[in-house]
Amino acid sequence: MFRQWGLEDRVLDGVPFEPVLNFRIDGETRPYAYSTDDGGGRFCPQQVLVRNLIDVFIGAGGDLRFDAEDVSLESVSGDERPLVRYRDSAGTTRTIRCDFIAGCDGDRGVSRATIPSGQLTRYAHDYGYAWLTVLAEVPANHQSMMAIHSRGFAGQFARGPEASRFYLQCPLDSSLSEWTDERVWEEIEIRFGEPVRMRGKISSKRLVPLRSVVYDPMSHGRLCLRSRHGSPI
């Protein structure tokens, strides 16, 4: 798609890579090789891809706004163009008249809540465990790695050159008070079967149950919903 739009070099900011995913099972690395459509590809982390897409969008005259509070949607059901109303960082109420609205704010966001009761059928699956998500100010051992261990799943993803995001599977009845920084680092090392490069500052920890949620239909009038499968929402 990016090639067809002439955006390959502007968006896919990465070097050619071997089509291999790395897993660690009880401390042993197990590479999984897969085939791509054209025999090659580029590795582009999600945050880098989003940043590059924003650069392209703004460079083409796109209008992107941050720090929007008290967002509300109006007139999404009828034939008239819907309205988005929000308060900006200066406290001023702003309105945007739209052709369509893409609701990408999850199961508990304002988009889904705007649709009248009884119009959607909700399908959900609870996985029976929780994610402990950890953002740490440390460089990652690997660009990405997933571990399967008898103590539970672990994931590690680079967030730039000096930060890492970790995921640890844990029981639903866990509490954040149980997960001290020391215990987090110990559990990461046990599940990956290798020491971390350094034990730096943990800037955030969040404990959330894992579930998948999808609605039918995925649109209502001029409002379209985005599904989030297998996400902590």
N, C-alpha and C positions, 0 to 999 in steps of 0.2 A: 504493500500500500504506500509506504513512504517513498519507494522508488518511483511508483507511478505518479506521485505528486511532485517529484523532483526534490524531495526533502531528505534523502538518505544520508548525505554527508552532513547536513545541518542538524539532524535529529538524532541519528544513531551515533552518538559520540562514544566510540569504543574501538578497540582493535579486533581484528579477526581472531576467532577463538575456536578451539576444538569442541565439537558438540558432545560434551561429557558432563554429566552431573555427578557430584561427589557426595557419597553418603558414608557415614561411619556407623558400623553395627558392632556394638559392644567393644568399641575402641579400634576396630579394624576398618581401614578405608576400603570401600567398595565402589569403584567407578561404574557409572551407568552410561554407556554410549548410545546415542540415538542419531537418527538421520534427519537432515533438514531438506527442504524442498530443492535447494540448489547446491547442496553439498557443503555449504559454509554459512557463516553468519557473523554477527558481532555481539559482544556482550555489552549491554547497556543497563546499569542499575536503574531501578524504578525512579528514584529521586532525580537522577541525571536526565532520564528521559522526560520527566515532567518539566524540569527546568528548561530543557532545550525546546520543548513544545511551547512553553510560555514565551521564550525569546522569539520564536518564529511567529507566534500569534500577535505579540505586541509589535514586532517589527513590521507586520502587515497591516497595522492600524487597529488591532484588536483592543477592546476595552475590558480590562481586568481590574476588579476591585477587591481589596482585602479589608479585614476588620469590620465586617458587616454584622450588626447586632439586631435583635428583635425582628428577624426576617418573617414576613408573612406573604402568602400568595392569595390572589383574588381573581375571580372570574375564570377559573380553570375549566369549568364544566361546560360552558356555553360555546357559541360560535365566535364571540368577540375575542379580541386579543387579550390574553391574561396579563395580570399586573403583579410585579414583585415590589414589595415595599420593605425598606430596611433603614436602620439608623447607622450613620457612618461614625468614624472615630472622633469627629468633632461634635457629635450629638445631633446632627442635622438629619431629618427624615428625608430619604430619597425614594424615588419611584422609577421603575423601569417597565415600559410597555413591551411585551414580547410577542413573537409569533408562536413559539413553543417554549416550554420550560422542561429542562432535564433535571429531575430530582435525584441528586447523587449524594444525599445526606443520610442514607441508612434507614434502618427499620424504625428508629426513634426520632427521625428528623421531621422538620416541618412539612416536607413535601408529602410524605405518606399520611401524616396527620390531617392534611388539608382535604383529602379525599373523603367524602361523606361515608358514614358508617353503613355497612351492608353492601358497599360497592365492590369490595375486594374479598377474596378468599386467601387466608394466610396459611402457608405451609411452613412448618418449622421442624427442625431435628436438633435435639440436644445431645451432645456427644458424651456427656457424663463425666467430663473433666474440665479443668480450667487452664488457661494460659497465664503464666507469669511473664509479662513483657518487660524487658529491661533495656534501657538506653544508657550506654556507658561511654565515657570519654576515653576510649582506648582504641588503638588500631586493631583491625580484625586479623586473625591468623590466616583466614581465607576470605576471598570475595564473597563466597556463600558456602555454607556447609550445613547438612542436616544429619542428625545422629539418632539412631534407634537403639535404645538401651533398656535393660530390664527395669530401670528406675523411671523410664518415661522418655518421651521425645524431647529433643533439643534442637534448636535452629540458631544459626548465627549468620548475620548479613551485615556487610560493610555499609556504613553511612558516611561516606566520604573517607579521606585518608586517616582521620583521627577519631572516628567514632564507630560504634558497633551497636546493632540491635540484636538482642538475644531473646529466644522464646524457650520457656521450660514448661513441660506438661506437669500438672500437679492436681491433687484431689480438689473436688468442688468445695469442700469445707476448709480449705486452707485460708489463712489470713496473712496479710502483709507483715504483721508483726513477727511471724515465724521466719520470714525470709530476710534475715539480716544480710548486709553486704558480704560478709565473710561466707555465709552459707551459700549465697548465690554463686560466688566464684568457685567454691568447692564443688558444687553440683555441676556447674558447667564443665569443669575439668574432668570430673568422674564420667559424665555422659559422653564427652568427646574423646576421652582417653588420651588427652594431651594437655599440657599446661597452657594457659593463656599467655600472650606475649607480655602483658603487664596487667596488674590489678589497679586500674585507675578509678577515677570518680564515677560513681553511678548517679546519673542526673535524674532518672525517673524510674519508678517501678509501678506497675499496674497489674492487678489480678482480675481477670474477667472470665466468665464461663464461655465455653465455645459452643456456638450453635450456627446452623444455617437457616436462613429465612428467605422465602421468595413469595411473591404475591401473584395472583391471577385475577384479572389481567394486569399487565405491566404498564398500562396507560389508562388515563381518565381524561377525556376531553383533550385539551392541549398540554396536559402534564404527563410526562413519561418518567417512570421509575427505573432506577438501576438496581439490579439484584446484587446481593453480596453473599456469596456462598462460602461457608466455612470460615467466617470472620467473627471476631469477638465484638458483637454489636448488642 
